[in-house]
Amino acid sequence: MLRSIAANALRARRSVAVRTFAAAGGSQVDALASANPNLDVVRYEHKNITWTTRHVQYYSESLAIGFLEMGFTAGDVVLSWMPQHFSEQMVLQFACSKSGLVLYTLDPLVAKKDPSKAQQALKAALELTKANILITPEATNDVNYVHLVHNVIPELRIFDTATGEPFVTPRFPHLRLAVHTGFDQDDKYGWFPLRHMVVPSQNLDSFVTTPPTDQTPLAGVLKVQDDIPVSVEPVLTNAQVLETNIWPTYCSILQKKFHTVEGVGVIF
């Protein structure tokens, strides 16, 4: 009897250990890329781009390194205002999984139907999430998101990243970095282009000494009423992101299910 009880207890401990230390999504995509780097996993109608597991692994790791080289650490918060049909959003999701950052996403389509309300939503989201990093498209769906952000964070108009000084705004004291997806810096001197954040130095392990697991917090959730965030829900772990399928493209890639992401958008 005692042997049976002891054996059951040992199995239970082993089960907990396996569940606790299972790989995070970022590590899982590394394993997929190692096993089959040329496997096509997703095609985006926007820009007509097809991604292999190797593409996902390479760019998400490079973006994770970029954040960590900027001094961000596990537990810091990213607020994305990017559409789900942008491949940059998927790369960001895996980058956060690799680096231990927590990612919230604000619906960008509100800006197309009501720019004023979209600015209110952004202000509320920044306050509720205490975001350290804001990432937004430069423009899509006939909306210039950089201009909308300037109305909410006017300091970005006068700040210049070339000085090397840390960004500071009393309106949102937690915010340390604003990133856009465009290619020029005209009227965006307080921003960093996303392409400058992609650092393919292949030294992620020098920044992440304890790799994230399936229990590491990953996806923040905003509770929204009438298009305005009013509170935050409990942060989902890597495992819960897969269980809830809250990020469909991210989850499909990890399940090796090829799919097409619809949506193009107008860029000017």
PyRosetta script that sets phi, psi and omega in degrees:
from pyrosetta import init, pose_from_sequence

init()
pose = pose_from_sequence("MLRSIAANALRARRSVAVRTFAAAGGSQVDALASANPNLDVVRYEHKNITWTTRHVQYYSESLAIGFLEMGFTAGDVVLSWMPQHFSEQMVLQFACSKSGLVLYTLDPLVAKKDPSKAQQALKAALELTKANILITPEATNDVNYVHLVHNVIPELRIFDTATGEPFVTPRFPHLRLAVHTGFDQDDKYGWFPLRHMVVPSQNLDSFVTTPPTDQTPLAGVLKVQDDIPVSVEPVLTNAQVLETNIWPTYCSILQKKFHTVEGVGVIF")
pose.set_psi(1, -47.0)
pose.set_omega(1, -178.7)
pose.set_phi(2, -64.5)
pose.set_psi(2, -38.1)
pose.set_omega(2, 178.1)
pose.set_phi(3, -63.3)
pose.set_psi(3, -40.2)
pose.set_omega(3, 179.6)
pose.set_phi(4, -63.8)
pose.set_psi(4, -43.6)
pose.set_omega(4, 178.7)
pose.set_phi(5, -63.0)
pose.set_psi(5, -44.0)
pose.set_omega(5, -179.4)
pose.set_phi(6, -64.2)
pose.set_psi(6, -39.8)
pose.set_omega(6, 179.7)
pose.set_phi(7, -65.1)
pose.set_psi(7, -42.2)
pose.set_omega(7, 179.2)
pose.set_phi(8, -64.3)
pose.set_psi(8, -39.4)
pose.set_omega(8, 179.1)
pose.set_phi(9, -64.6)
pose.set_psi(9, -39.7)
pose.set_omega(9, 179.7)
pose.set_phi(10, -65.4)
pose.set_psi(10, -42.8)
pose.set_omega(10, 178.6)
pose.set_phi(11, -62.9)
pose.set_psi(11, -39.2)
pose.set_omega(11, 179.5)
pose.set_phi(12, -63.6)
pose.set_psi(12, -41.8)
pose.set_omega(12, 179.2)
pose.set_phi(13, -64.5)
pose.set_psi(13, -42.2)
pose.set_omega(13, 178.9)
pose.set_phi(14, -63.6)
pose.set_psi(14, -39.7)
pose.set_omega(14, 179.4)
pose.set_phi(15, -62.3)
pose.set_psi(15, -43.6)
pose.set_omega(15, 178.8)
pose.set_phi(16, -63.8)
pose.set_psi(16, -42.3)
pose.set_omega(16, -178.8)
pose.set_phi(17, -62.1)
pose.set_psi(17, -44.0)
pose.set_omega(17, -179.9)
pose.set_phi(18, -63.8)
pose.set_psi(18, -42.5)
pose.set_omega(18, -178.7)
pose.set_phi(19, -67.1)
pose.set_psi(19, -38.8)
pose.set_omega(19, -176.3)
pose.set_phi(20, -71.4)
pose.set_psi(20, -37.3)
pose.set_omega(20, -173.2)
pose.set_phi(21, -107.3)
pose.set_psi(21, 20.3)
pose.set_omega(21, 174.0)
pose.set_phi(22, -64.6)
pose.set_psi(22, 156.8)
pose.set_omega(22, -174.3)
pose.set_phi(23, -68.7)
pose.set_psi(23, 144.5)
pose.set_omega(23, 172.3)
pose.set_phi(24, -73.2)
pose.set_psi(24, 167.1)
pose.set_omega(24, -178.9)
pose.set_phi(25, -58.2)
pose.set_psi(25, -37.4)
pose.set_omega(25, 179.2)
pose.set_phi(26, -62.9)
pose.set_psi(26, -38.0)
pose.set_omega(26, 177.5)
pose.set_phi(27, -72.9)
pose.set_psi(27, -33.4)
pose.set_omega(27, 178.4)
pose.set_phi(28, -64.4)
pose.set_psi(28, -39.9)
pose.set_omega(28, 179.6)
pose.set_phi(29, -70.0)
pose.set_psi(29, -28.0)
pose.set_omega(29, 173.4)
pose.set_phi(30, -61.9)
pose.set_psi(30, -43.6)
pose.set_omega(30, 179.9)
pose.set_phi(31, -65.5)
pose.set_psi(31, -39.4)
pose.set_omega(31, 177.9)
pose.set_phi(32, -64.0)
pose.set_psi(32, -42.8)
pose.set_omega(32, -179.9)
pose.set_phi(33, -66.3)
pose.set_psi(33, -35.3)
pose.set_omega(33, 178.2)
pose.set_phi(34, -68.1)
pose.set_psi(34, -39.8)
pose.set_omega(34, -177.6)
pose.set_phi(35, -76.3)
pose.set_psi(35, -37.9)
pose.set_omega(35, -176.5)
pose.set_phi(36, -151.4)
pose.set_psi(36, 79.8)
pose.set_omega(36, -173.2)
pose.set_phi(37, -66.9)
pose.set_psi(37, -22.2)
pose.set_omega(37, -175.5)
pose.set_phi(38, -99.1)
pose.set_psi(38, 12.7)
pose.set_omega(38, 179.8)
pose.set_phi(39, -74.8)
pose.set_psi(39, 118.8)
pose.set_omega(39, 175.2)
pose.set_phi(40, -71.3)
pose.set_psi(40, 130.0)
pose.set_omega(40, -177.0)
pose.set_phi(41, -120.5)
pose.set_psi(41, -22.1)
pose.set_omega(41, -179.0)
pose.set_phi(42, -160.6)
pose.set_psi(42, 143.0)
pose.set_omega(42, 172.5)
pose.set_phi(43, -122.0)
pose.set_psi(43, 132.9)
pose.set_omega(43, 177.9)
pose.set_phi(44, -102.3)
pose.set_psi(44, 124.9)
pose.set_omega(44, 174.0)
pose.set_phi(45, -61.7)
pose.set_psi(45, -35.9)
pose.set_omega(45, 176.2)
pose.set_phi(46, -66.0)
pose.set_psi(46, 112.7)
pose.set_omega(46, -177.1)
pose.set_phi(47, 71.3)
pose.set_psi(47, 1.7)
pose.set_omega(47, 175.9)
pose.set_phi(48, 50.9)
pose.set_psi(48, 59.9)
pose.set_omega(48, -177.9)
pose.set_phi(49, -112.9)
pose.set_psi(49, 131.2)
pose.set_omega(49, 173.4)
pose.set_phi(50, -107.7)
pose.set_psi(50, 132.2)
pose.set_omega(50, -177.1)
pose.set_phi(51, -108.7)
pose.set_psi(51, 135.7)
pose.set_omega(51, 169.9)
pose.set_phi(52, -96.1)
pose.set_psi(52, 170.6)
pose.set_omega(52, 176.6)
pose.set_phi(53, -60.8)
pose.set_psi(53, -34.8)
pose.set_omega(53, 178.9)
pose.set_phi(54, -66.3)
pose.set_psi(54, -41.2)
pose.set_omega(54, 176.6)
pose.set_phi(55, -59.2)
pose.set_psi(55, -47.5)
pose.set_omega(55, -178.5)
pose.set_phi(56, -60.7)
pose.set_psi(56, -46.2)
pose.set_omega(56, -178.2)
pose.set_phi(57, -62.5)
pose.set_psi(57, -47.3)
pose.set_omega(57, -174.4)
pose.set_phi(58, -64.5)
pose.set_psi(58, -50.5)
pose.set_omega(58, -174.8)
pose.set_phi(59, -75.1)
pose.set_psi(59, -34.6)
pose.set_omega(59, 178.7)
pose.set_phi(60, -69.3)
pose.set_psi(60, -38.8)
pose.set_omega(60, 177.0)
pose.set_phi(61, -65.9)
pose.set_psi(61, -41.4)
pose.set_omega(61, -180.0)
pose.set_phi(62, -63.3)
pose.set_psi(62, -38.9)
pose.set_omega(62, 178.2)
pose.set_phi(63, -69.7)
pose.set_psi(63, -39.2)
pose.set_omega(63, 177.3)
pose.set_phi(64, -60.3)
pose.set_psi(64, -43.2)
pose.set_omega(64, 178.3)
pose.set_phi(65, -61.9)
pose.set_psi(65, -40.3)
pose.set_omega(65, 179.4)
pose.set_phi(66, -59.0)
pose.set_psi(66, -43.6)
pose.set_omega(66, 178.0)
pose.set_phi(67, -64.3)
pose.set_psi(67, -45.0)
pose.set_omega(67, -176.2)
pose.set_phi(68, -69.1)
pose.set_psi(68, -34.1)
pose.set_omega(68, 176.6)
pose.set_phi(69, -66.6)
pose.set_psi(69, -25.8)
pose.set_omega(69, 177.6)
pose.set_phi(70, -78.3)
pose.set_psi(70, -3.4)
pose.set_omega(70, 176.8)
pose.set_phi(71, 101.0)
pose.set_psi(71, 3.2)
pose.set_omega(71, 177.5)
pose.set_phi(72, -78.2)
pose.set_psi(72, 151.6)
pose.set_omega(72, -176.4)
pose.set_phi(73, -132.5)
pose.set_psi(73, 167.3)
pose.set_omega(73, 179.7)
pose.set_phi(74, -52.8)
pose.set_psi(74, 134.4)
pose.set_omega(74, -178.3)
pose.set_phi(75, 99.2)
pose.set_psi(75, -17.8)
pose.set_omega(75, 174.9)
pose.set_phi(76, -66.3)
pose.set_psi(76, 158.6)
pose.set_omega(76, -168.8)
pose.set_phi(77, -114.4)
pose.set_psi(77, 133.7)
pose.set_omega(77, 175.9)
pose.set_phi(78, -111.3)
pose.set_psi(78, 134.1)
pose.set_omega(78, 172.3)
pose.set_phi(79, -113.0)
pose.set_psi(79, 117.2)
pose.set_omega(79, 179.2)
pose.set_phi(80, -102.2)
pose.set_psi(80, 133.5)
pose.set_omega(80, 174.5)
pose.set_phi(81, -111.1)
pose.set_psi(81, 23.1)
pose.set_omega(81, -176.3)
pose.set_phi(82, -90.9)
pose.set_psi(82, 147.9)
pose.set_omega(82, 176.9)
pose.set_phi(83, -67.8)
pose.set_psi(83, 154.7)
pose.set_omega(83, 180.0)
pose.set_phi(84, -70.3)
pose.set_psi(84, -21.0)
pose.set_omega(84, -179.2)
pose.set_phi(85, -88.3)
pose.set_psi(85, 9.1)
pose.set_omega(85, 170.9)
pose.set_phi(86, -90.3)
pose.set_psi(86, 129.2)
pose.set_omega(86, 178.0)
pose.set_phi(87, -64.1)
pose.set_psi(87, -23.9)
pose.set_omega(87, 177.3)
pose.set_phi(88, -59.9)
pose.set_psi(88, -31.8)
pose.set_omega(88, 179.7)
pose.set_phi(89, -67.3)
pose.set_psi(89, -42.1)
pose.set_omega(89, 178.1)
pose.set_phi(90, -64.1)
pose.set_psi(90, -44.0)
pose.set_omega(90, 178.6)
pose.set_phi(91, -60.5)
pose.set_psi(91, -41.1)
pose.set_omega(91, 178.5)
pose.set_phi(92, -61.9)
pose.set_psi(92, -40.4)
pose.set_omega(92, 179.7)
pose.set_phi(93, -60.4)
pose.set_psi(93, -46.9)
pose.set_omega(93, 179.3)
pose.set_phi(94, -69.1)
pose.set_psi(94, -34.8)
pose.set_omega(94, 177.9)
pose.set_phi(95, -62.9)
pose.set_psi(95, -40.3)
pose.set_omega(95, 178.4)
pose.set_phi(96, -67.2)
pose.set_psi(96, -38.2)
pose.set_omega(96, 177.5)
pose.set_phi(97, -62.8)
pose.set_psi(97, -38.2)
pose.set_omega(97, -179.1)
pose.set_phi(98, -71.8)
pose.set_psi(98, -34.2)
pose.set_omega(98, -172.9)
pose.set_phi(99, -98.5)
pose.set_psi(99, -11.4)
pose.set_omega(99, -178.1)
pose.set_phi(100, 85.0)
pose.set_psi(100, 9.4)
pose.set_omega(100, 177.2)
pose.set_phi(101, -76.5)
pose.set_psi(101, 154.4)
pose.set_omega(101, 178.6)
pose.set_phi(102, -102.0)
pose.set_psi(102, 129.5)
pose.set_omega(102, -174.3)
pose.set_phi(103, -113.4)
pose.set_psi(103, 121.8)
pose.set_omega(103, 169.8)
pose.set_phi(104, -105.3)
pose.set_psi(104, 149.6)
pose.set_omega(104, 178.3)
pose.set_phi(105, -127.6)
pose.set_psi(105, 127.8)
pose.set_omega(105, 178.3)
pose.set_phi(106, -103.7)
pose.set_psi(106, 133.3)
pose.set_omega(106, -177.1)
pose.set_phi(107, -61.8)
pose.set_psi(107, 115.9)
pose.set_omega(107, -179.0)
pose.set_phi(108, -81.3)
pose.set_psi(108, -14.2)
pose.set_omega(108, -176.2)
pose.set_phi(109, -71.8)
pose.set_psi(109, -18.1)
pose.set_omega(109, 176.7)
pose.set_phi(110, -59.7)
pose.set_psi(110, -33.6)
pose.set_omega(110, -177.7)
pose.set_phi(111, -66.0)
pose.set_psi(111, -26.7)
pose.set_omega(111, -179.6)
pose.set_phi(112, -72.1)
pose.set_psi(112, -36.7)
pose.set_omega(112, -177.8)
pose.set_phi(113, -94.1)
pose.set_psi(113, -24.6)
pose.set_omega(113, -178.0)
pose.set_phi(114, -155.9)
pose.set_psi(114, 87.2)
pose.set_omega(114, -178.1)
pose.set_phi(115, -57.5)
pose.set_psi(115, -36.6)
pose.set_omega(115, -179.6)
pose.set_phi(116, -64.7)
pose.set_psi(116, -44.4)
pose.set_omega(116, 178.4)
pose.set_phi(117, -67.1)
pose.set_psi(117, -33.9)
pose.set_omega(117, 178.3)
pose.set_phi(118, -62.2)
pose.set_psi(118, -37.9)
pose.set_omega(118, 177.4)
pose.set_phi(119, -66.9)
pose.set_psi(119, -38.6)
pose.set_omega(119, 175.4)
pose.set_phi(120, -62.2)
pose.set_psi(120, -40.9)
pose.set_omega(120, -179.6)
pose.set_phi(121, -64.9)
pose.set_psi(121, -41.8)
pose.set_omega(121, 179.1)
pose.set_phi(122, -63.4)
pose.set_psi(122, -45.1)
pose.set_omega(122, 179.0)
pose.set_phi(123, -58.7)
pose.set_psi(123, -46.2)
pose.set_omega(123, -179.9)
pose.set_phi(124, -64.3)
pose.set_psi(124, -41.3)
pose.set_omega(124, -178.9)
pose.set_phi(125, -64.8)
pose.set_psi(125, -41.6)
pose.set_omega(125, 178.5)
pose.set_phi(126, -63.2)
pose.set_psi(126, -39.3)
pose.set_omega(126, -179.9)
pose.set_phi(127, -70.2)
pose.set_psi(127, -43.8)
pose.set_omega(127, -175.2)
pose.set_phi(128, -71.7)
pose.set_psi(128, -40.6)
pose.set_omega(128, -176.4)
pose.set_phi(129, -84.6)
pose.set_psi(129, -18.7)
pose.set_omega(129, -172.7)
pose.set_phi(130, 54.4)
pose.set_psi(130, 45.2)
pose.set_omega(130, -175.0)
pose.set_phi(131, -60.8)
pose.set_psi(131, 137.2)
pose.set_omega(131, 174.7)
pose.set_phi(132, -91.4)
pose.set_psi(132, -25.3)
pose.set_omega(132, -177.6)
pose.set_phi(133, -132.2)
pose.set_psi(133, 134.4)
pose.set_omega(133, 173.3)
pose.set_phi(134, -116.6)
pose.set_psi(134, 130.0)
pose.set_omega(134, 178.2)
pose.set_phi(135, -125.7)
pose.set_psi(135, 129.6)
pose.set_omega(135, -176.6)
pose.set_phi(136, -144.3)
pose.set_psi(136, 151.6)
pose.set_omega(136, 170.1)
pose.set_phi(137, -66.5)
pose.set_psi(137, 154.8)
pose.set_omega(137, 173.4)
pose.set_phi(138, -68.3)
pose.set_psi(138, -49.5)
pose.set_omega(138, 179.2)
pose.set_phi(139, -160.5)
pose.set_psi(139, 142.0)
pose.set_omega(139, 173.8)
pose.set_phi(140, -166.8)
pose.set_psi(140, 159.2)
pose.set_omega(140, -179.3)
pose.set_phi(141, 54.4)
pose.set_psi(141, 36.1)
pose.set_omega(141, 179.6)
pose.set_phi(142, 62.3)
pose.set_psi(142, 25.8)
pose.set_omega(142, 178.8)
pose.set_phi(143, -124.0)
pose.set_psi(143, 130.5)
pose.set_omega(143, 173.5)
pose.set_phi(144, -92.5)
pose.set_psi(144, 99.7)
pose.set_omega(144, -175.2)
pose.set_phi(145, -71.8)
pose.set_psi(145, -30.5)
pose.set_omega(145, 178.1)
pose.set_phi(146, -61.0)
pose.set_psi(146, -42.1)
pose.set_omega(146, 179.0)
pose.set_phi(147, -65.2)
pose.set_psi(147, -38.4)
pose.set_omega(147, 177.8)
pose.set_phi(148, -64.0)
pose.set_psi(148, -41.4)
pose.set_omega(148, 179.4)
pose.set_phi(149, -64.3)
pose.set_psi(149, -38.1)
pose.set_omega(149, 178.9)
pose.set_phi(150, -60.4)
pose.set_psi(150, -31.8)
pose.set_omega(150, 177.8)
pose.set_phi(151, -70.6)
pose.set_psi(151, -26.5)
pose.set_omega(151, 179.8)
pose.set_phi(152, -91.4)
pose.set_psi(152, -36.3)
pose.set_omega(152, -179.2)
pose.set_phi(153, -126.0)
pose.set_psi(153, 76.0)
pose.set_omega(153, -175.2)
pose.set_phi(154, -63.0)
pose.set_psi(154, -19.7)
pose.set_omega(154, 178.7)
pose.set_phi(155, -59.5)
pose.set_psi(155, -25.7)
pose.set_omega(155, 179.9)
pose.set_phi(156, -66.2)
pose.set_psi(156, -20.5)
pose.set_omega(156, 178.7)
pose.set_phi(157, -73.2)
pose.set_psi(157, -30.3)
pose.set_omega(157, -173.8)
pose.set_phi(158, -107.4)
pose.set_psi(158, -15.2)
pose.set_omega(158, 179.8)
pose.set_phi(159, -78.9)
pose.set_psi(159, 147.7)
pose.set_omega(159, 179.1)
pose.set_phi(160, -128.5)
pose.set_psi(160, 115.4)
pose.set_omega(160, -178.5)
pose.set_phi(161, -64.5)
pose.set_psi(161, -19.5)
pose.set_omega(161, -178.2)
pose.set_phi(162, -67.1)
pose.set_psi(162, -18.1)
pose.set_omega(162, 179.9)
pose.set_phi(163, -72.8)
pose.set_psi(163, -19.1)
pose.set_omega(163, -178.7)
pose.set_phi(164, 81.6)
pose.set_psi(164, 0.9)
pose.set_omega(164, 179.5)
pose.set_phi(165, -83.9)
pose.set_psi(165, 149.3)
pose.set_omega(165, 179.2)
pose.set_phi(166, -69.5)
pose.set_psi(166, 142.3)
pose.set_omega(166, 178.8)
pose.set_phi(167, -72.9)
pose.set_psi(167, 138.7)
pose.set_omega(167, 179.7)
pose.set_phi(168, -139.4)
pose.set_psi(168, 134.7)
pose.set_omega(168, 171.4)
pose.set_phi(169, -139.6)
pose.set_psi(169, 124.8)
pose.set_omega(169, 179.7)
pose.set_phi(170, -66.1)
pose.set_psi(170, -20.3)
pose.set_omega(170, 179.6)
pose.set_phi(171, -67.6)
pose.set_psi(171, -38.2)
pose.set_omega(171, -179.0)
pose.set_phi(172, -135.6)
pose.set_psi(172, 80.8)
pose.set_omega(172, -171.1)
pose.set_phi(173, -61.6)
pose.set_psi(173, -18.6)
pose.set_omega(173, 179.2)
pose.set_phi(174, -81.4)
pose.set_psi(174, -20.5)
pose.set_omega(174, -173.6)
pose.set_phi(175, -72.8)
pose.set_psi(175, 126.2)
pose.set_omega(175, -177.5)
pose.set_phi(176, -122.9)
pose.set_psi(176, -9.6)
pose.set_omega(176, -175.2)
pose.set_phi(177, -156.9)
pose.set_psi(177, 134.0)
pose.set_omega(177, 173.1)
pose.set_phi(178, -119.0)
pose.set_psi(178, 131.5)
pose.set_omega(178, -174.8)
pose.set_phi(179, -126.5)
pose.set_psi(179, 137.1)
pose.set_omega(179, 176.8)
pose.set_phi(180, -124.1)
pose.set_psi(180, 161.6)
pose.set_omega(180, -176.2)
pose.set_phi(181, -94.8)
pose.set_psi(181, 3.9)
pose.set_omega(181, -178.3)
pose.set_phi(182, -77.4)
pose.set_psi(182, -176.8)
pose.set_omega(182, -175.7)
pose.set_phi(183, -114.9)
pose.set_psi(183, -15.6)
pose.set_omega(183, 178.1)
pose.set_phi(184, -113.7)
pose.set_psi(184, 170.0)
pose.set_omega(184, -179.6)
pose.set_phi(185, -114.3)
pose.set_psi(185, 17.1)
pose.set_omega(185, 178.9)
pose.set_phi(186, -62.0)
pose.set_psi(186, 120.2)
pose.set_omega(186, -178.6)
pose.set_phi(187, 59.5)
pose.set_psi(187, 25.1)
pose.set_omega(187, 179.1)
pose.set_phi(188, -136.4)
pose.set_psi(188, 37.2)
pose.set_omega(188, -173.8)
pose.set_phi(189, -70.1)
pose.set_psi(189, -19.1)
pose.set_omega(189, 177.9)
pose.set_phi(190, -87.3)
pose.set_psi(190, 0.2)
pose.set_omega(190, -176.7)
pose.set_phi(191, -105.9)
pose.set_psi(191, 164.4)
pose.set_omega(191, 168.0)
pose.set_phi(192, -112.6)
pose.set_psi(192, 132.7)
pose.set_omega(192, 171.6)
pose.set_phi(193, -67.9)
pose.set_psi(193, 142.8)
pose.set_omega(193, -179.7)
pose.set_phi(194, -58.2)
pose.set_psi(194, -35.8)
pose.set_omega(194, -178.5)
pose.set_phi(195, -63.7)
pose.set_psi(195, -24.9)
pose.set_omega(195, 177.2)
pose.set_phi(196, -78.2)
pose.set_psi(196, -13.1)
pose.set_omega(196, 179.2)
pose.set_phi(197, -89.4)
pose.set_psi(197, -8.4)
pose.set_omega(197, -178.4)
pose.set_phi(198, -88.5)
pose.set_psi(198, 108.2)
pose.set_omega(198, -173.9)
pose.set_phi(199, -118.5)
pose.set_psi(199, 96.9)
pose.set_omega(199, -175.4)
pose.set_phi(200, -83.8)
pose.set_psi(200, 53.1)
pose.set_omega(200, -177.4)
pose.set_phi(201, -86.1)
pose.set_psi(201, -7.7)
pose.set_omega(201, 175.5)
pose.set_phi(202, 56.8)
pose.set_psi(202, 35.9)
pose.set_omega(202, 179.1)
pose.set_phi(203, -126.4)
pose.set_psi(203, 37.8)
pose.set_omega(203, -178.4)
pose.set_phi(204, -58.1)
pose.set_psi(204, -35.5)
pose.set_omega(204, -177.3)
pose.set_phi(205, -65.7)
pose.set_psi(205, -18.4)
pose.set_omega(205, 177.4)
pose.set_phi(206, -77.2)
pose.set_psi(206, -17.7)
pose.set_omega(206, 177.8)
pose.set_phi(207, -100.7)
pose.set_psi(207, -33.9)
pose.set_omega(207, -176.7)
pose.set_phi(208, -110.1)
pose.set_psi(208, 95.0)
pose.set_omega(208, -179.3)
pose.set_phi(209, -79.7)
pose.set_psi(209, -28.9)
pose.set_omega(209, 176.0)
pose.set_phi(210, -116.9)
pose.set_psi(210, 100.4)
pose.set_omega(210, -175.4)
pose.set_phi(211, -60.2)
pose.set_psi(211, 142.2)
pose.set_omega(211, 175.5)
pose.set_phi(212, -59.3)
pose.set_psi(212, 150.3)
pose.set_omega(212, 177.5)
pose.set_phi(213, -116.9)
pose.set_psi(213, -175.7)
pose.set_omega(213, 178.7)
pose.set_phi(214, -68.1)
pose.set_psi(214, -12.4)
pose.set_omega(214, 178.6)
pose.set_phi(215, -97.5)
pose.set_psi(215, 0.4)
pose.set_omega(215, 178.7)
pose.set_phi(216, -73.4)
pose.set_psi(216, 131.5)
pose.set_omega(216, 177.5)
pose.set_phi(217, -57.4)
pose.set_psi(217, 139.6)
pose.set_omega(217, -175.7)
pose.set_phi(218, -137.9)
pose.set_psi(218, -54.1)
pose.set_omega(218, -170.8)
pose.set_phi(219, -110.2)
pose.set_psi(219, 114.1)
pose.set_omega(219, 171.7)
pose.set_phi(220, -83.3)
pose.set_psi(220, 149.6)
pose.set_omega(220, -177.0)
pose.set_phi(221, -126.6)
pose.set_psi(221, 127.1)
pose.set_omega(221, 177.2)
pose.set_phi(222, -93.1)
pose.set_psi(222, 133.0)
pose.set_omega(222, 172.0)
pose.set_phi(223, -90.9)
pose.set_psi(223, 124.4)
pose.set_omega(223, -171.1)
pose.set_phi(224, -119.0)
pose.set_psi(224, 137.9)
pose.set_omega(224, 173.2)
pose.set_phi(225, -129.6)
pose.set_psi(225, 125.2)
pose.set_omega(225, -179.5)
pose.set_phi(226, 52.8)
pose.set_psi(226, 43.0)
pose.set_omega(226, 175.9)
pose.set_phi(227, 72.6)
pose.set_psi(227, 3.9)
pose.set_omega(227, -179.7)
pose.set_phi(228, -113.8)
pose.set_psi(228, 125.8)
pose.set_omega(228, 175.6)
pose.set_phi(229, -61.7)
pose.set_psi(229, 135.1)
pose.set_omega(229, -178.5)
pose.set_phi(230, -120.0)
pose.set_psi(230, -17.9)
pose.set_omega(230, 178.6)
pose.set_phi(231, -166.9)
pose.set_psi(231, 172.8)
pose.set_omega(231, 176.8)
pose.set_phi(232, -115.0)
pose.set_psi(232, 142.4)
pose.set_omega(232, 175.9)
pose.set_phi(233, -87.9)
pose.set_psi(233, 166.8)
pose.set_omega(233, 175.6)
pose.set_phi(234, -56.8)
pose.set_psi(234, 141.1)
pose.set_omega(234, -179.3)
pose.set_phi(235, -69.9)
pose.set_psi(235, 134.8)
pose.set_omega(235, 179.5)
pose.set_phi(236, -85.9)
pose.set_psi(236, 141.5)
pose.set_omega(236, 176.0)
pose.set_phi(237, -78.6)
pose.set_psi(237, 172.4)
pose.set_omega(237, 175.0)
pose.set_phi(238, -54.8)
pose.set_psi(238, -43.6)
pose.set_omega(238, -179.2)
pose.set_phi(239, -65.0)
pose.set_psi(239, -41.7)
pose.set_omega(239, -178.4)
pose.set_phi(240, -68.6)
pose.set_psi(240, -29.6)
pose.set_omega(240, 175.3)
pose.set_phi(241, -60.8)
pose.set_psi(241, -42.1)
pose.set_omega(241, 177.8)
pose.set_phi(242, -70.1)
pose.set_psi(242, -41.0)
pose.set_omega(242, -177.8)
pose.set_phi(243, -64.4)
pose.set_psi(243, -38.6)
pose.set_omega(243, -176.1)
pose.set_phi(244, -91.5)
pose.set_psi(244, -13.2)
pose.set_omega(244, -177.9)
pose.set_phi(245, 56.6)
pose.set_psi(245, 36.4)
pose.set_omega(245, -177.4)
pose.set_phi(246, -67.4)
pose.set_psi(246, -25.7)
pose.set_omega(246, 175.6)
pose.set_phi(247, -116.9)
pose.set_psi(247, 87.0)
pose.set_omega(247, -171.4)
pose.set_phi(248, -56.7)
pose.set_psi(248, -43.4)
pose.set_omega(248, -178.1)
pose.set_phi(249, -67.2)
pose.set_psi(249, -45.5)
pose.set_omega(249, 176.4)
pose.set_phi(250, -54.6)
pose.set_psi(250, -47.7)
pose.set_omega(250, -177.4)
pose.set_phi(251, -68.7)
pose.set_psi(251, -39.8)
pose.set_omega(251, 179.6)
pose.set_phi(252, -63.7)
pose.set_psi(252, -38.5)
pose.set_omega(252, 178.1)
pose.set_phi(253, -61.9)
pose.set_psi(253, -44.8)
pose.set_omega(253, -180.0)
pose.set_phi(254, -66.6)
pose.set_psi(254, -25.5)
pose.set_omega(254, 177.6)
pose.set_phi(255, -90.6)
pose.set_psi(255, 3.7)
pose.set_omega(255, 178.9)
pose.set_phi(256, 58.3)
pose.set_psi(256, 37.8)
pose.set_omega(256, 178.8)
pose.set_phi(257, -105.9)
pose.set_psi(257, 108.8)
pose.set_omega(257, 179.5)
pose.set_phi(258, -67.6)
pose.set_psi(258, 136.6)
pose.set_omega(258, 176.6)
pose.set_phi(259, -153.1)
pose.set_psi(259, 166.0)
pose.set_omega(259, 179.2)
pose.set_phi(260, -110.5)
pose.set_psi(260, 132.6)
pose.set_omega(260, 177.9)
pose.set_phi(261, -97.1)
pose.set_psi(261, 116.3)
pose.set_omega(261, -178.7)
pose.set_phi(262, -80.8)
pose.set_psi(262, 160.1)
pose.set_omega(262, 177.6)
pose.set_phi(263, 115.0)
pose.set_psi(263, 128.0)
pose.set_omega(263, -177.8)
pose.set_phi(264, -115.8)
pose.set_psi(264, -61.9)
pose.set_omega(264, -178.9)
pose.set_phi(265, 85.5)
pose.set_psi(265, 153.1)
pose.set_omega(265, -179.8)
pose.set_phi(266, -105.3)
pose.set_psi(266, 126.4)
pose.set_omega(266, 179.0)
pose.set_phi(267, -114.5)
pose.set_psi(267, 132.0)
pose.set_omega(267, 178.9)
pose.set_phi(268, -123.5)
pose.dump_pdb("model.pdb")
